Amino acid sequence: MERMKNALWFVLGIAGGFIAAHLVNKDPRGHEVLAEVDARISEFTDRIGDAYRAQEAKIEGLVADAKSAAGDALDTARDAVADAAHAVADSAEDGAARLSD
């Protein structure tokens, strides 16, 4: 029951807001005020959008740098493992040659 009451007040508030905005918009002074509010809201949303896009670009750059660093680290580790495997193989060959001599 309480939710229904809250929903009714919410709907009435929205309807009242639309009616008030319509009446204010009919008056030239009210129309100017609403136009200024709309311009400020548009400016604010544009700034938020620009800031979001700037942060998104920054994060994409950081991710690209991290991927590059991880790839470099993987290549270095792969080379180290290959060098170690060659060294072990060479040592095994040397040991086998010494045993057969």
N, C-alpha and C positions, 0 to 999 in steps of 0.2 A: 504494500500500500504506500509505503514511504517513497519507494522508487518511482511509483506512478505520479505521486505528488511532485517530486523533484523534476521528473520529465516534463510535466505540465508547466511548471514554472520556467523551465529552460525554454520550451517552445514559446511560451508567452513573452519571455525576454527577447528572444530572437525576433518575433513578430513586432514587438514594441520598438526594437532597434531599427528595423526596416521602416516602420511608419515614421519614426522620428527623423531618420535620415532623409526620407522622401519629403517631409515637411520642411526640413532645414534646407534641402537642395532647391526648393521652390523659391526661397528668399535669395536675392542676389548676394547679400553678404554671407549667408550660409553656404551658398554655392561656392563662393571664393574660399571659405574656410575648408570646405570638403575637398576642393581642388588642391589646396595647399597641403592638407593632410595626406592626400593621395600622392602628391609629388614627393613628400618626405618619406612615405612608406616605400615608394619606388626607389628612391635614392638609397634608403637603408638596405632594401633587398638586393640592389645592385652591388653595394659594398660587400654584403655578406657573400654574394655569389663570387665576386672577385677574390675575396679572401679564401673562400673554399677552393677555388681553382688554383690559386697560388700554393696553398698547402698540399693539394693533390699533386701538383707538379713537383713540389719539393719531396714528397714521400716517394713518388715514382722514381725520382733521381736517386734517392737513398737506396731503394730496392734494387735498382740497376747496379749501383756501386757494390752492394752486398753480394749480388749474384756474380758480378765480375770477380770480386775478392774470393768468393767461395770456389769459383772455377779455377782461379790461379792457385789456390791452396790445394785443390784436388790434383791439378797438373803437377805441382811440386811433389806432392805425396806419391803420385803414380811414378814419377821419375826416380824418387828415392827408393821406392820398393823395387823398381826394375834394376837400379844400380846395385842394391843389396843382393838381389837374386843372381845377378851376374857375378858378383864377388863371391858368393857362396859356391856357385857353379865352378868358377875358376879355382877356388880353394880345394874343392872336391876333386877336380881334375889333377891338380898338383899333388894332393895327398895320394890319389890312386897311382900316379906316375911314380911317386917315391916308394910306394909299397911294391910295385912291380919291378923296381930296379934292384 
